[in-house]
Amino acid sequence: MVKIVFTPDWFLTGDVLIDIFSFVTLCLIFILAFKSYSLSKKKGTLYIGLGFLLIALAELASILTKFVLYYDTSVTQEIGNAIITYEIVRSVDFFYYAGFFFSRLLMLLGFYTIYKLPLKRVSGEFFLYIYFITIISFLSQPYYYIYHFTALVLLVFLINKYYRIYLKDKRINTKILVTSFALLAIGQTVFLFSKLSYIYVIGQSIQLISYIILLMLIIRIVKDGKKEKQNRNHA
């Protein structure tokens, strides 16, 4: 089995806990964006929320996959050890590859959704991008760096987009969002070298910081909403 995630044994629990924290934070962002859309009916807010929801589902797929990945597949029964071990490993391999495929597919789709949508009209170009994202997610199984490089490129586009928005509105919330995206981009850059286990830990730690910043953004938006109930443009 080709290893896709280079998590050192001592970091297994921390790895899953970071993903769980990320999943919860991203779900909160989606809920907040959906509530904002319900009030303002701005499609841009809705699509931002959907993008974060896709990323949350990617984290969920990663969590479920890692639970199987960290399970000891060498457990066998006394009779027919070779056959039983083979069947267990084969089943884990299938779940392993399928889980990380959907994790990476949903993550890239989430970044793309936040960056590109809403569209004025759905064109062939849109489906072409979806096709390429699917192919990249599939090819990144043996070549993990393809996924991380693609995620990095999408994040660079996101940073550029929201930095331009920040230059126009000068809102602190937008600046916080850009900072979080920047840290995610740094994390993806580190993951390019994650074949070294300690580098993977550094990358996950940077991602944790970026999601903590997103959580701080959520808290700030909620507080602002309580202070100014009539102002719903924080999303």
Long-range contacts (C-beta under 8 A, 24 or more apart in sequence): 1-89, 1-92, 1-93, 1-96, 2-141, 2-142, 4-96, 4-97, 4-100, 4-141, 4-144, 5-66, 5-69, 5-100, 5-200, 6-194, 6-195, 6-196, 6-197, 6-199, 6-200, 7-66, 7-197, 7-200, 7-201, 8-197, 8-198, 8-200, 8-201, 11-197, 11-200, 11-201, 11-204, 12-66, 12-70, 14-204, 15-66, 15-204, 16-63, 16-66, 16-67, 16-70, 18-204, 18-205, 18-207, 18-208, 18-211, 19-59, 19-62, 19-63, 19-66, 20-59, 20-63, 21-208, 21-211, 22-56, 22-59, 22-207, 22-208, 22-211, 23-56, 23-59, 23-60, 23-63, 25-211, 25-214, 25-215, 25-218, 26-52, 26-53, 26-55, 26-56, 26-59, 26-211, 26-214, 27-53, 27-56, 28-215, 28-218, 29-214, 29-218, 30-56, 32-218, 32-221, 32-222, 32-235, 33-235, 36-232, 36-234, 36-235, 37-235, 39-232, 40-232, 40-233, 40-235, 42-235, 43-118, 44-118, 45-235, 46-118, 47-113, 47-114, 47-117, 47-118, 48-114, 48-235, 49-235, 50-113, 50-117, 51-110, 51-111, 51-112, 51-113, 51-114, 51-115, 51-117, 52-110, 52-114, 53-110, 54-106, 54-107, 54-109, 54-110, 54-113, 55-106, 55-107, 55-110, 55-111, 56-110, 57-106, 57-110, 58-102, 58-103, 58-104, 58-105, 58-106, 58-107, 58-110, 59-103, 61-99, 61-100, 61-102, 61-103, 61-106, 62-99, 62-100, 62-103, 64-99, 65-95, 65-96, 65-99, 65-100, 65-103, 68-92, 68-95, 68-96, 68-99, 69-96, 97-141, 100-141, 101-137, 101-138, 101-141, 104-137, 104-140, 104-147, 105-133, 105-134, 105-137, 107-151, 108-133, 108-136, 108-137, 108-147, 108-150, 108-151, 108-154, 109-133, 111-151, 111-154, 111-155, 111-158, 112-154, 114-158, 115-154, 115-157, 115-158, 115-161, 144-191, 144-194, 144-195, 145-192, 148-188, 148-189, 148-191, 148-192, 148-194, 149-188, 149-192, 151-188, 152-185, 152-188, 152-189, 152-192, 155-181, 155-184, 155-185, 155-188, 156-185, 159-185, 171-234, 172-220, 173-217, 173-220, 173-221, 173-224, 173-234, 176-213, 176-216, 176-217, 176-220, 177-214, 177-217, 179-213, 180-210, 180-211, 180-213, 180-214, 180-217, 181-210, 183-207, 183-209, 183-210, 183-213, 184-210
